[in-house]
């Protein structure tokens, strides 16, 4: 019996051991869920590395080859790594010039293994036909391409617009052929993740050539989340949003999205090029951004909590500098996709991408610093001067010389670096945005006439609006003006006159017409001032005879040289080339080493300076203010009288 008892105990212990082992295995299987993720946004065709000033030091950063090296390191640690992109993968370098024939950006995202991306406003810069071509080329390339997701396109509303029905049908077919969906579900290890794409309100306002209508972002995402919850079984919901974050929380679209759709676990926030060193948290929703051009890549780890929601951990933004050697196979793929840039694009203008135009011995403000402070900029001066030089040194079909040129800071996409040779590639990247009606990359210049009074209004818009919107700051050739930021909004310009490059000044006549040149996008924005201000401000483009030019007709006033659209970046290249003729060293002249009183900021808070020479807007605002004060005083008097009567009645 004792022997049997011993055998029985041994069997029980063995069975208990097996059960406990099973429990341990089950516990291992049911361990907390986690997701490792990397993300990018606003890459803007920066397939190659580039120069960036960081902590006062110029560094060579970014590029898809370095991104691949980073990804390989991360994937070696977790084969289930999730990689998402927040849109605006195009427009910014010469690779965009083969957007419709090579689709280099989208194919390279596929090469890197992006699990999903979405549209940014710049994906629409090539207009409907260009976008459709790009999607077809990418899909037909036999290369791996990333899924595209966007949930708030309003096809029904778009189709109501008769003028764009043909374009709408074209895009519908292209989107269907590519397989664009409101959301997708991916599985990473033991985690199922729904990925939604959304296109923001401000992004649409920044896409003048986009014919599509979009539903409200918050409402569309909310409906998509409901659909996911009803039809899918997922552990996490992520939104890749091209909407952005802003300093003003009331206007910060992705923060409004997080508050409006609390079911979202994570928002990858593109569009505003924000560098969020710490995530923005609203409830259980985290918002993250890693900045522009792929200089930095974001990485994070999310761990599921007991209630099923997710905790963000290990959040990092990594600068891709010399510590990350470029992956050789990726470099070869990039070279393959860019091999036709010279023959397909630059040959049209007589250039090659590596052609040296001039040497730069001067410090220019970094591209991120442009527009941050209301002030004149040497780079802005050079770019605006290039417009006047090229237009006035060529036959453009207008016998009147251009007097003024305007370049907004938001259109400047790169700077020139000190002690470097400036190539055609560098010239292109300064003003790389858009296309013209010719379907060729680069915004063309437009020529229009404005009165002296309207030029004063432009200066006021610059002085009053650009401190709140850095991309709206204007850099101007041909005029100089003084700004007092202490004065009332839209009444801050205290002096303005014509000024040439030699510093000679001439009075501006209110009713006289002056020829102005700007790129097509900027011309459209200037022409929209009247409408956007509800007629309070008047800036109306006109022809040489003073006839008004509608926004729809502005393209008929594009500047041509020898039958070809004059692209903004070509003006820069031609102007830089001209320096070889004016100095032996073929350098950017010393003139651009400093400013020349084109925009003088003179802050004076004295009562006399604030009230001196008010314009009509200031007088109107002041009159309204005085009227309100008088009404308040009258109301106060009536209230006092009422109280006195009430007290008198109580006494009686």
HELIX and SHEET records of a PDB file:
HELIX    1   1 UNK A    2  UNK A   29  1                                  28    
HELIX    2   2 UNK A   64  UNK A   77  1                                  14    
HELIX    3   3 UNK A   94  UNK A   98  5                                   5    
HELIX    4   4 UNK A  104  UNK A  112  1                                   9    
HELIX    5   5 UNK A  121  UNK A  124  5                                   4    
HELIX    6   6 UNK A  127  UNK A  140  1                                  14    
HELIX    7   7 UNK A  155  UNK A  159  1                                   5    
HELIX    8   8 UNK A  162  UNK A  164  5                                   3    
HELIX    9   9 UNK A  165  UNK A  178  1                                  14    
HELIX   10  10 UNK A  201  UNK A  205  1                                   5    
HELIX   11  11 UNK A  217  UNK A  231  1                                  15    
HELIX   12  12 UNK A  253  UNK A  260  1                                   8    
HELIX   13  13 UNK A  328  UNK A  337  1                                  10    
HELIX   14  14 UNK A  341  UNK A  344  1                                   4    
HELIX   15  15 UNK A  346  UNK A  349  5                                   4    
HELIX   16  16 UNK A  378  UNK A  392  1                                  15    
HELIX   17  17 UNK A  409  UNK A  411  5                                   3    
HELIX   18  18 UNK A  424  UNK A  430  1                                   7    
HELIX   19  19 UNK A  452  UNK A  465  1                                  14    
HELIX   20  20 UNK A  470  UNK A  472  5                                   3    
HELIX   21  21 UNK A  520  UNK A  527  1                                   8    
HELIX   22  22 UNK A  529  UNK A  532  1                                   4    
HELIX   23  23 UNK A  551  UNK A  557  5                                   7    
HELIX   24  24 UNK A  568  UNK A  582  1                                  15    
HELIX   25  25 UNK A  590  UNK A  593  5                                   4    
HELIX   26  26 UNK A  607  UNK A  611  1                                   5    
HELIX   27  27 UNK A  616  UNK A  651  1                                  36    
SHEET    1   A 4 UNK A  82  UNK A  85  0                                        
SHEET    2   A 4 UNK A  34  UNK A  40  1                                        
SHEET    3   A 4 UNK A 296  UNK A 304 -1                                        
SHEET    4   A 4 UNK A 310  UNK A 319 -1                                        
SHEET    1   B 2 UNK A  50  UNK A  54  0                                        
SHEET    2   B 2 UNK A  57  UNK A  61 -1                                        
SHEET    1   C 6 UNK A 183  UNK A 188  0                                        
SHEET    2   C 6 UNK A 191  UNK A 199 -1                                        
SHEET    3   C 6 UNK A 236  UNK A 242  1                                        
SHEET    4   C 6 UNK A 266  UNK A 270  1                                        
SHEET    5   C 6 UNK A 285  UNK A 288  1                                        
SHEET    6   C 6 UNK A 280  UNK A 282 -1                                        
SHEET    1   D 2 UNK A 356  UNK A 360  0                                        
SHEET    2   D 2 UNK A 420  UNK A 423 -1                                        
SHEET    1   E 4 UNK A 445  UNK A 451  0                                        
SHEET    2   E 4 UNK A 513  UNK A 519 -1                                        
SHEET    3   E 4 UNK A 404  UNK A 408  1                                        
SHEET    4   E 4 UNK A 474  UNK A 477 -1                                        
SHEET    1   F 4 UNK A 505  UNK A 507  0                                        
SHEET    2   F 4 UNK A 493  UNK A 499 -1                                        
SHEET    3   F 4 UNK A 479  UNK A 483 -1                                        
SHEET    4   F 4 UNK A 599  UNK A 601  1                                        
SHEET    1   G 2 UNK A 560  UNK A 561  0                                        
SHEET    2   G 2 UNK A 564  UNK A 565 -1                                        
END                                                                             
